Amino acid sequence: MTKFARFAPRIAILAGLGAMTAACGGSGLFNRDRPDEFAVQRQAPLVVPPDFNLVPPQPGAPRPAEGSAATQTLEALFGGPQARSSVETSLLERAGSAAPGIRSAVGDPNTATVAKGTVTRDIIAAPEGDGASASAVIPG
């Protein structure tokens, strides 16, 4: 019997044991994931409300805790409506109030505007519509 034949079973057993222990994971004994004991909080015990004479809500009636979407947004973002600063108040006072029909007067052809170049003039002078008469020129 050769030397290799005598040691072959021992080498096979060692290789098998090595393969089996390799499957146990590489994180080690002390590096495993475990819950953070400082992140756990106790739940407050459930409390029965003292008043059982609550009136059930009427079908279709608005909920008393709800407001408008704008109010809820302000409350969620900023903690409710805030008072204006002195700078903002003085700016609004100096600006005054806009004329009620200002939005319709802006599109009036008699309204004076500042020249912003040929592109702006072409956009303003473009015919109204959905662009069905538009065409593209491909050079070449």
Backbone bond lengths (Angstrom), bond angles and torsions (degrees), N, CA, C in turn:
res aa  C-N    CA-C-N  psi(-1)  N-CA   C-N-CA  omega(-1)  CA-C   N-CA-C  phi
1 M - - - 1.425 - - 1.535 107.67 -
2 T 1.338 117.26 136.80 1.460 121.18 -177.98 1.508 110.59 -82.96
3 K 1.339 114.92 166.92 1.461 119.22 179.51 1.517 111.60 -63.18
4 F 1.336 115.01 -38.08 1.456 118.74 -179.10 1.524 111.28 -65.08
5 A 1.272 118.09 -38.26 1.456 122.24 -179.32 1.521 110.65 -65.37
6 R 1.332 117.21 -33.10 1.463 119.33 179.31 1.529 111.21 -72.04
7 F 1.346 117.15 -35.92 1.471 120.20 -176.63 1.525 113.52 -93.06
8 A 1.295 119.24 -8.04 1.468 122.30 -177.74 1.529 112.14 -60.63
9 P 1.341 119.83 -45.41 1.471 117.47 179.16 1.529 112.16 -64.18
10 R 1.325 117.07 -36.32 1.468 119.68 179.43 1.531 110.52 -67.35
11 I 1.317 117.80 -40.68 1.460 121.59 178.51 1.526 110.00 -65.16
12 A 1.316 117.26 -39.78 1.464 120.84 179.08 1.532 110.85 -65.06
13 I 1.332 116.78 -40.89 1.472 120.20 179.01 1.525 110.24 -65.84
14 L 1.320 117.52 -43.64 1.468 120.52 178.78 1.524 111.44 -63.63
15 A 1.325 117.72 -40.69 1.464 121.20 178.27 1.527 110.45 -64.96
16 G 1.323 116.84 -40.26 1.471 120.49 178.13 1.514 112.29 -65.05
17 L 1.344 116.47 -42.81 1.467 119.73 177.62 1.530 111.19 -64.48
18 G 1.315 116.60 -38.42 1.466 120.44 177.41 1.521 111.59 -63.75
19 A 1.329 116.93 -41.52 1.469 120.55 179.04 1.523 111.08 -66.43
20 M 1.327 117.10 -37.89 1.472 119.98 -179.39 1.526 110.93 -69.23
21 T 1.313 118.33 -39.40 1.464 119.68 -179.54 1.524 111.71 -75.90
22 A 1.330 118.00 -21.89 1.464 120.41 177.10 1.527 110.94 -68.01
23 A 1.310 117.83 -26.10 1.458 121.56 -179.09 1.521 112.72 -80.08
24 C 1.317 118.15 -3.14 1.463 120.75 -177.27 1.522 112.86 -78.19
25 G 1.301 119.34 -7.30 1.460 121.76 179.07 1.503 110.74 103.88
26 G 1.331 115.05 152.02 1.446 119.13 -175.65 1.508 113.96 -106.05
27 S 1.338 118.59 6.22 1.464 118.57 -175.90 1.521 112.37 -82.15
28 G 1.264 118.53 -14.68 1.456 120.83 178.60 1.518 111.68 86.38
29 L 1.299 116.01 174.12 1.460 121.67 -176.61 1.520 111.78 -74.53
30 F 1.335 118.76 -36.76 1.460 121.26 -172.79 1.523 113.17 -100.35
31 N 1.328 119.01 1.02 1.458 121.36 -177.85 1.518 113.00 -108.17
32 R 1.285 120.05 21.75 1.460 121.09 -177.86 1.522 110.13 -82.52
33 D 1.322 115.97 158.59 1.464 120.98 179.16 1.518 109.50 -76.46
34 R 1.315 115.51 133.69 1.457 120.36 176.78 1.521 107.53 -144.16
35 P 1.303 118.57 158.04 1.461 120.13 -178.33 1.521 111.85 -65.41
36 D 1.316 115.32 149.28 1.458 121.33 178.07 1.518 108.53 -81.17
37 E 1.306 117.69 114.43 1.460 120.75 -174.97 1.524 112.21 -70.32
38 F 1.341 117.56 -17.71 1.460 119.78 179.29 1.531 112.13 -87.11
39 A 1.327 117.49 -13.43 1.460 121.07 179.74 1.526 112.16 -89.12
40 V 1.298 118.78 -4.70 1.462 122.28 -177.74 1.524 109.09 -85.01
41 Q 1.321 116.00 134.68 1.456 120.83 178.40 1.515 109.06 -122.19
42 R 1.316 114.97 150.89 1.455 119.29 176.28 1.520 108.82 -81.32
43 Q 1.310 115.60 143.21 1.457 121.03 175.26 1.514 108.47 -83.82
44 A 1.315 115.61 138.49 1.459 119.44 175.95 1.525 108.66 -68.86
45 P 1.323 117.62 143.50 1.470 118.66 179.92 1.523 110.76 -67.22
46 L 1.316 115.99 149.86 1.458 120.67 177.69 1.521 109.47 -68.95
47 V 1.324 115.15 139.21 1.455 120.93 -178.13 1.521 107.94 -121.52
48 V 1.301 117.58 131.87 1.453 122.25 176.42 1.525 107.67 -78.51
49 P 1.335 118.73 129.28 1.458 119.40 -179.68 1.526 110.71 -62.94
50 P 1.326 117.35 142.76 1.455 119.88 -175.54 1.525 113.72 -72.67
51 D 1.353 118.14 -22.54 1.462 120.24 -175.63 1.519 109.28 -108.85
52 F 1.342 116.01 112.75 1.458 120.39 178.67 1.522 111.78 -95.77
53 N 1.319 119.04 5.82 1.465 122.57 -178.25 1.520 111.16 -97.14
54 L 1.308 118.09 37.63 1.450 121.13 178.86 1.517 110.33 -74.40
55 V 1.319 116.29 142.95 1.460 121.67 -179.77 1.527 107.74 -86.89
56 P 1.334 118.33 129.12 1.462 119.15 178.70 1.529 110.10 -68.24
57 P 1.310 117.76 150.48 1.463 120.54 -179.09 1.522 111.20 -68.92
58 Q 1.329 115.33 149.37 1.457 121.13 178.37 1.533 109.19 -81.92
59 P 1.315 118.40 142.15 1.471 119.90 179.15 1.529 110.59 -63.43
60 G 1.307 116.27 130.56 1.460 122.11 177.90 1.512 114.37 85.33
61 A 1.307 118.97 -9.35 1.465 121.67 -179.58 1.527 109.15 -77.26
62 P 1.352 117.91 144.95 1.472 118.55 178.22 1.517 110.99 -67.42
63 R 1.296 115.30 148.96 1.465 120.21 179.88 1.521 108.91 -72.02
64 P 1.317 118.61 138.57 1.463 119.68 -175.78 1.526 113.73 -68.77
65 A 1.310 118.56 -24.60 1.457 120.70 -177.50 1.522 111.91 -83.45
66 E 1.334 117.76 -14.78 1.453 120.40 -175.96 1.518 110.74 -90.44
67 G 1.321 115.46 145.51 1.451 122.40 172.83 1.510 108.20 -122.11
68 S 1.316 116.39 -160.85 1.450 119.33 177.32 1.525 109.49 -73.85
69 A 1.316 115.27 165.81 1.466 119.50 -179.76 1.531 110.49 -64.41
70 A 1.333 116.87 -37.18 1.462 119.93 179.64 1.526 110.89 -65.26
71 T 1.319 116.64 -40.54 1.463 120.34 179.15 1.520 110.91 -65.54
72 Q 1.311 116.54 -42.70 1.464 120.32 178.55 1.521 111.28 -64.11
73 T 1.335 117.47 -38.36 1.458 120.96 179.07 1.520 111.09 -65.85
74 L 1.330 116.73 -46.61 1.463 119.98 178.21 1.523 111.12 -60.85
75 E 1.307 115.95 -40.47 1.462 120.10 -179.97 1.527 110.94 -65.18
76 A 1.334 116.18 -41.78 1.459 120.00 -178.18 1.529 111.90 -70.42
77 L 1.325 117.40 -39.86 1.460 120.13 -176.05 1.518 113.80 -83.00
78 F 1.335 116.35 -43.90 1.454 119.23 -170.22 1.520 113.99 -121.99
79 G 1.315 118.29 2.30 1.456 119.91 -178.70 1.516 112.84 79.38
80 G 1.319 117.92 25.99 1.464 121.78 178.72 1.510 111.44 107.86
81 P 1.336 117.15 174.50 1.464 120.05 -179.73 1.521 110.65 -67.58
82 Q 1.313 115.09 140.04 1.460 121.28 -178.06 1.526 109.85 -110.44
83 A 1.305 115.77 152.88 1.455 120.69 177.04 1.522 109.27 -71.48
84 R 1.340 116.49 147.38 1.459 120.81 179.10 1.516 109.94 -75.55
85 S 1.324 115.17 147.24 1.463 120.03 177.77 1.527 109.02 -74.47
86 S 1.322 116.26 166.89 1.462 120.15 -179.76 1.525 111.37 -65.92
87 V 1.331 117.68 -33.64 1.460 121.14 178.48 1.522 110.07 -66.22
88 E 1.336 116.64 -45.64 1.461 120.21 -179.71 1.523 110.82 -65.60
89 T 1.319 117.43 -39.43 1.459 120.90 179.51 1.525 110.75 -64.70
90 S 1.328 118.03 -44.63 1.467 119.95 -179.73 1.530 111.01 -67.32
91 L 1.332 118.54 -35.94 1.456 121.34 177.76 1.522 110.37 -63.81
92 L 1.313 117.53 -43.61 1.463 120.57 179.51 1.523 111.62 -67.40
93 E 1.326 117.20 -34.97 1.459 119.70 177.32 1.520 110.97 -67.95
94 R 1.326 118.53 -40.80 1.466 121.92 179.07 1.520 111.76 -68.56
95 A 1.346 117.02 -34.10 1.458 119.97 -179.03 1.515 111.47 -70.00
96 G 1.293 118.27 -29.69 1.464 121.15 -179.19 1.512 110.45 75.81
97 S 1.320 115.17 -164.60 1.463 119.27 179.94 1.518 109.34 -112.86
98 A 1.302 117.52 149.80 1.457 123.18 -178.58 1.522 109.56 -81.91
99 A 1.311 114.38 152.94 1.465 119.47 176.10 1.524 109.00 -64.61
100 P 1.334 117.74 144.43 1.473 119.08 -176.25 1.525 113.79 -59.67
101 G 1.331 119.71 -33.82 1.465 121.01 -176.84 1.506 113.55 -101.03
102 I 1.336 118.40 27.49 1.460 121.11 -174.71 1.520 112.61 -63.49
103 R 1.291 118.69 -32.90 1.464 120.29 -177.40 1.527 111.29 -68.87
104 S 1.310 118.43 -33.83 1.462 119.45 177.93 1.527 111.04 -79.94
105 A 1.336 118.51 -25.74 1.462 120.93 179.89 1.520 112.25 -76.94
106 V 1.311 118.55 -21.60 1.455 120.88 -178.93 1.518 111.25 -66.13
107 G 1.314 117.75 -38.34 1.463 121.18 -179.71 1.513 113.87 -83.11
108 D 1.314 119.72 2.24 1.457 123.79 -178.53 1.526 109.38 -70.27
109 P 1.354 118.11 134.99 1.470 119.40 179.41 1.526 113.23 -63.59
110 N 1.319 118.86 -21.62 1.460 121.29 -179.54 1.530 112.27 -83.76
111 T 1.334 117.70 -2.47 1.459 120.77 179.58 1.525 109.13 -75.47
112 A 1.319 116.43 129.50 1.463 121.10 179.97 1.521 109.42 -76.84
113 T 1.340 115.98 132.15 1.461 120.85 178.16 1.521 109.33 -127.61
114 V 1.294 116.84 163.62 1.458 122.94 178.04 1.520 108.06 -89.60
115 A 1.338 116.89 135.48 1.459 121.17 -179.93 1.524 109.38 -67.93
116 K 1.319 118.17 124.35 1.460 123.23 -179.15 1.522 112.28 -112.44
117 G 1.333 118.05 10.10 1.458 120.13 177.28 1.520 111.40 113.12
118 T 1.326 114.97 176.44 1.462 119.92 -174.95 1.520 112.49 -72.52
119 V 1.323 118.32 -32.11 1.469 120.06 -178.97 1.522 110.19 -65.08
120 T 1.325 116.67 -44.87 1.461 120.33 178.45 1.521 110.27 -63.83
121 R 1.363 117.57 -41.31 1.458 120.67 179.41 1.527 110.13 -63.36
122 D 1.352 117.66 -40.40 1.467 120.82 178.87 1.523 111.65 -65.82
123 I 1.332 117.26 -37.76 1.470 120.47 178.58 1.516 110.21 -66.11
124 I 1.330 116.95 -43.39 1.464 120.21 -179.61 1.520 110.73 -67.51
125 A 1.344 118.25 -37.34 1.461 122.19 -177.49 1.521 112.90 -82.69
126 A 1.310 119.22 -3.91 1.462 121.51 -178.48 1.526 109.89 -64.61
127 P 1.329 116.78 143.53 1.472 118.94 179.90 1.523 110.87 -67.89
128 E 1.335 114.59 150.62 1.459 119.35 177.96 1.513 109.44 -73.65
129 G 1.323 115.76 154.59 1.456 120.50 177.86 1.508 110.36 141.95
130 D 1.330 114.20 -172.58 1.456 119.50 -176.06 1.521 112.38 -94.14
131 G 1.337 118.54 5.93 1.451 121.10 177.52 1.507 113.20 85.89
132 A 1.349 117.90 21.32 1.446 120.72 -178.35 1.527 110.94 -67.40
133 S 1.337 118.18 -26.06 1.450 120.49 -178.21 1.530 111.94 -90.22
134 A 1.311 118.42 4.04 1.456 120.94 -179.17 1.512 110.38 -72.71
135 S 1.338 115.46 146.96 1.462 119.44 178.93 1.517 108.65 -137.59
136 A 1.297 115.66 153.98 1.458 121.75 179.05 1.517 108.69 -115.45
137 V 1.324 115.63 140.11 1.464 120.83 178.76 1.518 107.12 -109.49
138 I 1.311 115.55 123.04 1.467 120.77 178.07 1.514 107.46 -101.73
139 P 1.348 116.93 114.59 1.460 117.91 -178.41 1.529 111.47 -69.13
140 G 1.355 114.25 148.09 1.456 117.94 174.80 1.434 116.69 115.64
